[in-house]
């Protein structure tokens, strides 16, 4: 996980980019659980723009790859857009 915080990046707004990498290095869990598949990788990136704890807009993308035909998440890449407001 790598995260940066840039205060006042766009006027008075803060910018927070994040990158997370998940890697199943060796071994495979038994079926039916199969939550660990050797060589499966997932990378998640996001960028948040906000006003110091009042509101926040976050755009994210997640990509799954590796482990060939055993990785059932290969076709489950997704994007997200969230908005939060605190009062």
Jmol script that loads the backbone (N, CA, C; Angstrom):
load data "model"
ATOM      1  N   UNK A   1       0.854  -1.170   0.000  1.00  0.00           N
ATOM      2  CA  UNK A   1       0.000   0.000   0.000  1.00  0.00           C
ATOM      3  C   UNK A   1       0.895   1.226   0.000  1.00  0.00           C
ATOM      4  N   UNK A   2       0.632   2.119  -0.935  1.00  0.00           N
ATOM      5  CA  UNK A   2       1.337   3.399  -1.010  1.00  0.00           C
ATOM      6  C   UNK A   2       0.279   4.482  -1.086  1.00  0.00           C
ATOM      7  N   UNK A   3       0.404   5.463  -0.213  1.00  0.00           N
ATOM      8  CA  UNK A   3      -0.575   6.551  -0.191  1.00  0.00           C
ATOM      9  C   UNK A   3       0.161   7.869   0.013  1.00  0.00           C
ATOM     10  N   UNK A   4      -0.263   8.861  -0.727  1.00  0.00           N
ATOM     11  CA  UNK A   4       0.300  10.199  -0.565  1.00  0.00           C
ATOM     12  C   UNK A   4      -0.807  11.170  -0.221  1.00  0.00           C
ATOM     13  N   UNK A   5      -0.460  12.224   0.475  1.00  0.00           N
ATOM     14  CA  UNK A   5      -1.428  13.277   0.799  1.00  0.00           C
ATOM     15  C   UNK A   5      -0.837  14.610   0.379  1.00  0.00           C
ATOM     16  N   UNK A   6      -1.553  15.304  -0.461  1.00  0.00           N
ATOM     17  CA  UNK A   6      -1.111  16.601  -0.956  1.00  0.00           C
ATOM     18  C   UNK A   6      -2.162  17.639  -0.580  1.00  0.00           C
ATOM     19  N   UNK A   7      -1.877  18.382   0.477  1.00  0.00           N
ATOM     20  CA  UNK A   7      -2.803  19.409   0.948  1.00  0.00           C
ATOM     21  C   UNK A   7      -2.676  20.653   0.076  1.00  0.00           C
ATOM     22  N   UNK A   8      -3.792  21.316  -0.174  1.00  0.00           N
ATOM     23  CA  UNK A   8      -3.850  22.514  -1.021  1.00  0.00           C
ATOM     24  C   UNK A   8      -3.323  22.237  -2.431  1.00  0.00           C
ATOM     25  N   UNK A   9      -3.570  21.047  -2.949  1.00  0.00           N
ATOM     26  CA  UNK A   9      -3.112  20.672  -4.295  1.00  0.00           C
ATOM     27  C   UNK A   9      -3.891  21.410  -5.370  1.00  0.00           C
ATOM     28  N   UNK A  10      -5.177  21.575  -5.166  1.00  0.00           N
ATOM     29  CA  UNK A  10      -6.037  22.300  -6.101  1.00  0.00           C
ATOM     30  C   UNK A  10      -6.763  23.362  -5.282  1.00  0.00           C
ATOM     31  N   UNK A  11      -6.191  24.537  -5.208  1.00  0.00           N
ATOM     32  CA  UNK A  11      -6.757  25.571  -4.340  1.00  0.00           C
ATOM     33  C   UNK A  11      -6.654  25.130  -2.895  1.00  0.00           C
ATOM     34  N   UNK A  12      -7.779  25.073  -2.195  1.00  0.00           N
ATOM     35  CA  UNK A  12      -7.776  24.630  -0.797  1.00  0.00           C
ATOM     36  C   UNK A  12      -8.125  23.145  -0.660  1.00  0.00           C
ATOM     37  N   UNK A  13      -8.222  22.431  -1.769  1.00  0.00           N
ATOM     38  CA  UNK A  13      -8.604  21.017  -1.751  1.00  0.00           C
ATOM     39  C   UNK A  13      -7.377  20.122  -1.625  1.00  0.00           C
ATOM     40  N   UNK A  14      -7.553  18.999  -0.936  1.00  0.00           N
ATOM     41  CA  UNK A  14      -6.465  18.035  -0.792  1.00  0.00           C
ATOM     42  C   UNK A  14      -6.639  16.894  -1.795  1.00  0.00           C
ATOM     43  N   UNK A  15      -5.519  16.334  -2.231  1.00  0.00           N
ATOM     44  CA  UNK A  15      -5.486  15.242  -3.202  1.00  0.00           C
ATOM     45  C   UNK A  15      -4.792  14.055  -2.547  1.00  0.00           C
ATOM     46  N   UNK A  16      -5.419  12.867  -2.619  1.00  0.00           N
ATOM     47  CA  UNK A  16      -4.853  11.678  -1.992  1.00  0.00           C
ATOM     48  C   UNK A  16      -4.847  10.512  -2.977  1.00  0.00           C
ATOM     49  N   UNK A  17      -3.708  10.246  -3.646  1.00  0.00           N
ATOM     50  CA  UNK A  17      -3.601   9.068  -4.504  1.00  0.00           C
ATOM     51  C   UNK A  17      -3.202   7.840  -3.673  1.00  0.00           C
ATOM     52  N   UNK A  18      -3.725   6.667  -4.046  1.00  0.00           N
ATOM     53  CA  UNK A  18      -3.436   5.424  -3.335  1.00  0.00           C
ATOM     54  C   UNK A  18      -3.218   4.300  -4.343  1.00  0.00           C
ATOM     55  N   UNK A  19      -2.216   3.450  -4.072  1.00  0.00           N
ATOM     56  CA  UNK A  19      -1.969   2.253  -4.882  1.00  0.00           C
ATOM     57  C   UNK A  19      -1.782   1.078  -3.923  1.00  0.00           C
ATOM     58  N   UNK A  20      -2.497  -0.028  -4.173  1.00  0.00           N
ATOM     59  CA  UNK A  20      -2.362  -1.238  -3.361  1.00  0.00           C
ATOM     60  C   UNK A  20      -2.155  -2.428  -4.290  1.00  0.00           C
ATOM     61  N   UNK A  21      -1.191  -3.297  -3.968  1.00  0.00           N
ATOM     62  CA  UNK A  21      -0.902  -4.488  -4.761  1.00  0.00           C
ATOM     63  C   UNK A  21      -1.056  -5.717  -3.878  1.00  0.00           C
ATOM     64  N   UNK A  22      -1.834  -6.679  -4.346  1.00  0.00           N
ATOM     65  CA  UNK A  22      -2.040  -7.943  -3.649  1.00  0.00           C
ATOM     66  C   UNK A  22      -1.494  -9.055  -4.538  1.00  0.00           C
ATOM     67  N   UNK A  23      -0.696  -9.984  -3.973  1.00  0.00           N
ATOM     68  CA  UNK A  23      -0.071 -11.033  -4.773  1.00  0.00           C
ATOM     69  C   UNK A  23      -0.094 -12.342  -3.990  1.00  0.00           C
ATOM     70  N   UNK A  24      -0.761 -13.361  -4.540  1.00  0.00           N
ATOM     71  CA  UNK A  24      -0.744 -14.701  -3.960  1.00  0.00           C
ATOM     72  C   UNK A  24       0.526 -15.381  -4.465  1.00  0.00           C
ATOM     73  N   UNK A  25       1.583 -15.404  -3.669  1.00  0.00           N
ATOM     74  CA  UNK A  25       2.914 -15.801  -4.124  1.00  0.00           C
ATOM     75  C   UNK A  25       3.032 -17.295  -4.407  1.00  0.00           C
ATOM     76  N   UNK A  26       2.737 -18.153  -3.452  1.00  0.00           N
ATOM     77  CA  UNK A  26       2.912 -19.582  -3.684  1.00  0.00           C
ATOM     78  C   UNK A  26       1.839 -20.406  -2.999  1.00  0.00           C
ATOM     79  N   UNK A  27       1.431 -21.494  -3.632  1.00  0.00           N
ATOM     80  CA  UNK A  27       0.425 -22.379  -3.063  1.00  0.00           C
ATOM     81  C   UNK A  27      -0.983 -22.019  -3.479  1.00  0.00           C
ATOM     82  N   UNK A  28      -1.894 -22.972  -3.312  1.00  0.00           N
ATOM     83  CA  UNK A  28      -3.296 -22.769  -3.663  1.00  0.00           C
ATOM     84  C   UNK A  28      -4.160 -23.368  -2.567  1.00  0.00           C
ATOM     85  N   UNK A  29      -5.218 -22.663  -2.151  1.00  0.00           N
ATOM     86  CA  UNK A  29      -6.137 -23.188  -1.139  1.00  0.00           C
ATOM     87  C   UNK A  29      -6.998 -24.287  -1.747  1.00  0.00           C
ATOM     88  N   UNK A  30      -7.484 -25.197  -0.904  1.00  0.00           N
ATOM     89  CA  UNK A  30      -8.348 -26.259  -1.416  1.00  0.00           C
ATOM     90  C   UNK A  30      -9.724 -25.735  -1.823  1.00  0.00           C
ATOM     91  N   UNK A  31     -10.359 -26.455  -2.722  1.00  0.00           N
ATOM     92  CA  UNK A  31     -11.716 -26.128  -3.163  1.00  0.00           C
ATOM     93  C   UNK A  31     -12.654 -26.522  -2.034  1.00  0.00           C
ATOM     94  N   UNK A  32     -13.766 -25.924  -1.737  1.00  0.00           N
ATOM     95  CA  UNK A  32     -14.449 -24.891  -2.486  1.00  0.00           C
ATOM     96  C   UNK A  32     -14.051 -23.464  -2.094  1.00  0.00           C
ATOM     97  N   UNK A  33     -13.194 -23.274  -1.098  1.00  0.00           N
ATOM     98  CA  UNK A  33     -12.856 -21.921  -0.654  1.00  0.00           C
ATOM     99  C   UNK A  33     -12.080 -21.178  -1.727  1.00  0.00           C
ATOM    100  N   UNK A  34     -10.944 -21.681  -2.143  1.00  0.00           N
ATOM    101  CA  UNK A  34     -10.117 -21.130  -3.224  1.00  0.00           C
ATOM    102  C   UNK A  34      -9.915 -19.621  -3.128  1.00  0.00           C
ATOM    103  N   UNK A  35      -9.671 -19.129  -1.915  1.00  0.00           N
ATOM    104  CA  UNK A  35      -9.426 -17.700  -1.764  1.00  0.00           C
ATOM    105  C   UNK A  35      -7.950 -17.346  -1.936  1.00  0.00           C
ATOM    106  N   UNK A  36      -7.107 -18.333  -2.207  1.00  0.00           N
ATOM    107  CA  UNK A  36      -5.684 -18.118  -2.433  1.00  0.00           C
ATOM    108  C   UNK A  36      -5.275 -18.937  -3.647  1.00  0.00           C
ATOM    109  N   UNK A  37      -4.934 -18.271  -4.754  1.00  0.00           N
ATOM    110  CA  UNK A  37      -4.552 -18.938  -6.001  1.00  0.00           C
ATOM    111  C   UNK A  37      -3.127 -18.509  -6.346  1.00  0.00           C
ATOM    112  N   UNK A  38      -2.225 -19.456  -6.464  1.00  0.00           N
ATOM    113  CA  UNK A  38      -0.821 -19.148  -6.742  1.00  0.00           C
ATOM    114  C   UNK A  38      -0.667 -18.251  -7.973  1.00  0.00           C
ATOM    115  N   UNK A  39       0.112 -17.193  -7.838  1.00  0.00           N
ATOM    116  CA  UNK A  39       0.450 -16.211  -8.883  1.00  0.00           C
ATOM    117  C   UNK A  39      -0.689 -15.257  -9.251  1.00  0.00           C
ATOM    118  N   UNK A  40      -1.786 -15.269  -8.520  1.00  0.00           N
ATOM    119  CA  UNK A  40      -2.852 -14.300  -8.784  1.00  0.00           C
ATOM    120  C   UNK A  40      -2.420 -12.943  -8.225  1.00  0.00           C
ATOM    121  N   UNK A  41      -2.705 -11.887  -8.978  1.00  0.00           N
ATOM    122  CA  UNK A  41      -2.348 -10.534  -8.560  1.00  0.00           C
ATOM    123  C   UNK A  41      -3.543  -9.606  -8.752  1.00  0.00           C
ATOM    124  N   UNK A  42      -3.653  -8.638  -7.871  1.00  0.00           N
ATOM    125  CA  UNK A  42      -4.681  -7.609  -7.972  1.00  0.00           C
ATOM    126  C   UNK A  42      -4.039  -6.276  -7.636  1.00  0.00           C
ATOM    127  N   UNK A  43      -4.307  -5.278  -8.461  1.00  0.00           N
ATOM    128  CA  UNK A  43      -3.816  -3.933  -8.180  1.00  0.00           C
ATOM    129  C   UNK A  43      -5.012  -2.994  -8.109  1.00  0.00           C
ATOM    130  N   UNK A  44      -5.022  -2.171  -7.077  1.00  0.00           N
ATOM    131  CA  UNK A  44      -6.092  -1.191  -6.887  1.00  0.00           C
ATOM    132  C   UNK A  44      -5.474   0.196  -6.816  1.00  0.00           C
ATOM    133  N   UNK A  45      -6.033   1.121  -7.573  1.00  0.00           N
ATOM    134  CA  UNK A  45      -5.572   2.505  -7.545  1.00  0.00           C
ATOM    135  C   UNK A  45      -6.774   3.404  -7.300  1.00  0.00           C
ATOM    136  N   UNK A  46      -6.533   4.503  -6.630  1.00  0.00           N
ATOM    137  CA  UNK A  46      -7.605   5.472  -6.413  1.00  0.00           C
ATOM    138  C   UNK A  46      -7.023   6.862  -6.234  1.00  0.00           C
ATOM    139  N   UNK A  47      -7.849   7.845  -6.502  1.00  0.00           N
ATOM    140  CA  UNK A  47      -7.497   9.248  -6.291  1.00  0.00           C
ATOM    141  C   UNK A  47      -8.687   9.903  -5.611  1.00  0.00           C
ATOM    142  N   UNK A  48      -8.428  10.549  -4.481  1.00  0.00           N
ATOM    143  CA  UNK A  48      -9.486  11.245  -3.744  1.00  0.00           C
ATOM    144  C   UNK A  48      -9.196  12.740  -3.743  1.00  0.00           C
ATOM    145  N   UNK A  49     -10.233  13.515  -3.905  1.00  0.00           N
ATOM    146  CA  UNK A  49     -10.145  14.968  -3.855  1.00  0.00           C
ATOM    147  C   UNK A  49     -11.159  15.426  -2.819  1.00  0.00           C
ATOM    148  N   UNK A  50     -10.702  16.199  -1.838  1.00  0.00           N
ATOM    149  CA  UNK A  50     -11.623  16.566  -0.774  1.00  0.00           C
ATOM    150  C   UNK A  50     -11.283  17.859  -0.078  1.00  0.00           C
ATOM    151  N   UNK A  51     -12.166  18.218   0.822  1.00  0.00           N
ATOM    152  CA  UNK A  51     -12.046  19.464   1.569  1.00  0.00           C
ATOM    153  C   UNK A  51     -11.887  19.171   3.056  1.00  0.00           C
ATOM    154  N   UNK A  52     -10.733  18.659   3.457  1.00  0.00           N
ATOM    155  CA  UNK A  52     -10.335  18.430   4.852  1.00  0.00           C
ATOM    156  C   UNK A  52     -11.434  17.910   5.772  1.00  0.00           C
ATOM    157  N   UNK A  53     -11.955  16.754   5.458  1.00  0.00           N
ATOM    158  CA  UNK A  53     -12.914  16.087   6.321  1.00  0.00           C
ATOM    159  C   UNK A  53     -14.361  16.513   6.176  1.00  0.00           C
ATOM    160  N   UNK A  54     -14.665  17.472   5.304  1.00  0.00           N
ATOM    161  CA  UNK A  54     -16.052  17.896   5.109  1.00  0.00           C
ATOM    162  C   UNK A  54     -16.698  17.074   4.002  1.00  0.00           C
ATOM    163  N   UNK A  55     -16.087  17.052   2.819  1.00  0.00           N
ATOM    164  CA  UNK A  55     -16.590  16.236   1.722  1.00  0.00           C
ATOM    165  C   UNK A  55     -15.408  15.608   0.992  1.00  0.00           C
ATOM    166  N   UNK A  56     -15.683  14.551   0.249  1.00  0.00           N
ATOM    167  CA  UNK A  56     -14.629  13.798  -0.420  1.00  0.00           C
ATOM    168  C   UNK A  56     -15.216  13.121  -1.658  1.00  0.00           C
ATOM    169  N   UNK A  57     -14.525  13.206  -2.784  1.00  0.00           N
ATOM    170  CA  UNK A  57     -14.887  12.488  -4.007  1.00  0.00           C
ATOM    171  C   UNK A  57     -13.725  11.565  -4.335  1.00  0.00           C
ATOM    172  N   UNK A  58     -14.015  10.287  -4.564  1.00  0.00           N
ATOM    173  CA  UNK A  58     -12.955   9.307  -4.782  1.00  0.00           C
ATOM    174  C   UNK A  58     -13.258   8.479  -6.025  1.00  0.00           C
ATOM    175  N   UNK A  59     -12.272   8.381  -6.910  1.00  0.00           N
ATOM    176  CA  UNK A  59     -12.372   7.547  -8.104  1.00  0.00           C
ATOM    177  C   UNK A  59     -11.374   6.410  -7.952  1.00  0.00           C
ATOM    178  N   UNK A  60     -11.818   5.168  -8.183  1.00  0.00           N
ATOM    179  CA  UNK A  60     -10.942   4.016  -8.021  1.00  0.00           C
ATOM    180  C   UNK A  60     -11.065   3.030  -9.169  1.00  0.00           C
ATOM    181  N   UNK A  61     -10.003   2.251  -9.366  1.00  0.00           N
ATOM    182  CA  UNK A  61      -9.983   1.202 -10.384  1.00  0.00           C
ATOM    183  C   UNK A  61      -9.248  -0.003  -9.815  1.00  0.00           C
ATOM    184  N   UNK A  62      -9.785  -1.197 -10.029  1.00  0.00           N
ATOM    185  CA  UNK A  62      -9.165  -2.436  -9.578  1.00  0.00           C
ATOM    186  C   UNK A  62      -9.030  -3.392 -10.752  1.00  0.00           C
ATOM    187  N   UNK A  63      -7.844  -3.997 -10.891  1.00  0.00           N
ATOM    188  CA  UNK A  63      -7.542  -4.916 -11.984  1.00  0.00           C
ATOM    189  C   UNK A  63      -6.989  -6.206 -11.401  1.00  0.00           C
ATOM    190  N   UNK A  64      -7.559  -7.349 -11.792  1.00  0.00           N
ATOM    191  CA  UNK A  64      -7.079  -8.666 -11.369  1.00  0.00           C
ATOM    192  C   UNK A  64      -6.440  -9.363 -12.559  1.00  0.00           C
ATOM    193  N   UNK A  65      -5.299 -10.022 -12.326  1.00  0.00           N
ATOM    194  CA  UNK A  65      -4.598 -10.694 -13.417  1.00  0.00           C
ATOM    195  C   UNK A  65      -3.701 -11.792 -12.850  1.00  0.00           C
ATOM    196  N   UNK A  66      -3.112 -12.593 -13.728  1.00  0.00           N
ATOM    197  CA  UNK A  66      -2.217 -13.672 -13.328  1.00  0.00           C
ATOM    198  C   UNK A  66      -2.961 -14.958 -13.004  1.00  0.00           C
ATOM    199  N   UNK A  67      -2.226 -16.053 -12.838  1.00  0.00           N
ATOM    200  CA  UNK A  67      -2.716 -17.382 -12.460  1.00  0.00           C
ATOM    201  C   UNK A  67      -3.518 -18.076 -13.554  1.00  0.00           C
ATOM    202  N   UNK A  68      -3.501 -17.558 -14.765  1.00  0.00           N
ATOM    203  CA  UNK A  68      -4.124 -18.227 -15.910  1.00  0.00           C
ATOM    204  C   UNK A  68      -5.585 -18.569 -15.720  1.00  0.00           C
ATOM    205  N   UNK A  69      -5.973 -19.757 -16.154  1.00  0.00           N
ATOM    206  CA  UNK A  69      -7.384 -20.164 -16.126  1.00  0.00           C
ATOM    207  C   UNK A  69      -7.903 -20.438 -14.717  1.00  0.00           C
ATOM    208  N   UNK A  70      -7.005 -20.535 -13.745  1.00  0.00           N
ATOM    209  CA  UNK A  70      -7.437 -20.802 -12.371  1.00  0.00           C
ATOM    210  C   UNK A  70      -7.930 -19.546 -11.651  1.00  0.00           C
ATOM    211  N   UNK A  71      -7.599 -18.389 -12.200  1.00  0.00           N
ATOM    212  CA  UNK A  71      -8.018 -17.129 -11.589  1.00  0.00           C
ATOM    213  C   UNK A  71      -9.394 -16.735 -12.118  1.00  0.00           C
ATOM    214  N   UNK A  72     -10.418 -16.979 -11.333  1.00  0.00           N
ATOM    215  CA  UNK A  72     -11.782 -16.669 -11.755  1.00  0.00           C
ATOM    216  C   UNK A  72     -12.084 -15.180 -11.667  1.00  0.00           C
ATOM    217  N   UNK A  73     -11.154 -14.392 -11.147  1.00  0.00           N
ATOM    218  CA  UNK A  73     -11.340 -12.943 -11.047  1.00  0.00           C
ATOM    219  C   UNK A  73     -10.739 -12.190 -12.234  1.00  0.00           C
ATOM    220  N   UNK A  74     -10.176 -12.895 -13.213  1.00  0.00           N
ATOM    221  CA  UNK A  74      -9.551 -12.229 -14.364  1.00  0.00           C
ATOM    222  C   UNK A  74     -10.487 -11.259 -15.064  1.00  0.00           C
ATOM    223  N   UNK A  75     -11.754 -11.570 -15.138  1.00  0.00           N
ATOM    224  CA  UNK A  75     -12.707 -10.718 -15.855  1.00  0.00           C
ATOM    225  C   UNK A  75     -13.528  -9.839 -14.909  1.00  0.00           C
ATOM    226  N   UNK A  76     -13.050  -9.621 -13.705  1.00  0.00           N
ATOM    227  CA  UNK A  76     -13.822  -8.847 -12.727  1.00  0.00           C
ATOM    228  C   UNK A  76     -13.151  -7.529 -12.360  1.00  0.00           C
ATOM    229  N   UNK A  77     -12.543  -6.877 -13.318  1.00  0.00           N
ATOM    230  CA  UNK A  77     -11.998  -5.546 -13.080  1.00  0.00           C
ATOM    231  C   UNK A  77     -13.169  -4.592 -12.880  1.00  0.00           C
ATOM    232  N   UNK A  78     -12.980  -3.580 -12.053  1.00  0.00           N
ATOM    233  CA  UNK A  78     -14.078  -2.645 -11.845  1.00  0.00           C
ATOM    234  C   UNK A  78     -13.579  -1.249 -11.503  1.00  0.00           C
ATOM    235  N   UNK A  79     -14.470  -0.284 -11.702  1.00  0.00           N
ATOM    236  CA  UNK A  79     -14.220   1.115 -11.372  1.00  0.00           C
ATOM    237  C   UNK A  79     -15.247   1.532 -10.329  1.00  0.00           C
ATOM    238  N   UNK A  80     -14.882   2.534  -9.546  1.00  0.00           N
ATOM    239  CA  UNK A  80     -15.826   3.041  -8.554  1.00  0.00           C
ATOM    240  C   UNK A  80     -15.712   4.556  -8.458  1.00  0.00           C
ATOM    241  N   UNK A  81     -16.805   5.172  -8.102  1.00  0.00           N
ATOM    242  CA  UNK A  81     -16.853   6.605  -7.863  1.00  0.00           C
ATOM    243  C   UNK A  81     -17.702   6.805  -6.616  1.00  0.00           C
ATOM    244  N   UNK A  82     -17.109   7.388  -5.581  1.00  0.00           N
ATOM    245  CA  UNK A  82     -17.836   7.596  -4.336  1.00  0.00           C
ATOM    246  C   UNK A  82     -17.777   9.061  -3.915  1.00  0.00           C
ATOM    247  N   UNK A  83     -18.801   9.467  -3.224  1.00  0.00           N
ATOM    248  CA  UNK A  83     -18.868  10.818  -2.673  1.00  0.00           C
ATOM    249  C   UNK A  83     -19.264  10.684  -1.210  1.00  0.00           C
ATOM    250  N   UNK A  84     -18.551  11.352  -0.337  1.00  0.00           N
ATOM    251  CA  UNK A  84     -18.923  11.334   1.076  1.00  0.00           C
ATOM    252  C   UNK A  84     -18.967  12.758   1.616  1.00  0.00           C
ATOM    253  N   UNK A  85     -19.851  12.959   2.570  1.00  0.00           N
ATOM    254  CA  UNK A  85     -20.034  14.269   3.182  1.00  0.00           C
ATOM    255  C   UNK A  85     -20.192  14.074   4.684  1.00  0.00           C
ATOM    256  N   UNK A  86     -19.437  14.816   5.464  1.00  0.00           N
ATOM    257  CA  UNK A  86     -19.527  14.726   6.926  1.00  0.00           C
ATOM    258  C   UNK A  86     -20.065  16.031   7.485  1.00  0.00           C
ATOM    259  N   UNK A  87     -20.956  15.929   8.434  1.00  0.00           N
ATOM    260  CA  UNK A  87     -21.514  17.140   9.045  1.00  0.00           C
ATOM    261  C   UNK A  87     -21.545  17.006  10.543  1.00  0.00           C
TER     262      UNK A  87
END
end "model"
wireframe off; spacefill off
backbone 0.3
color backbone group
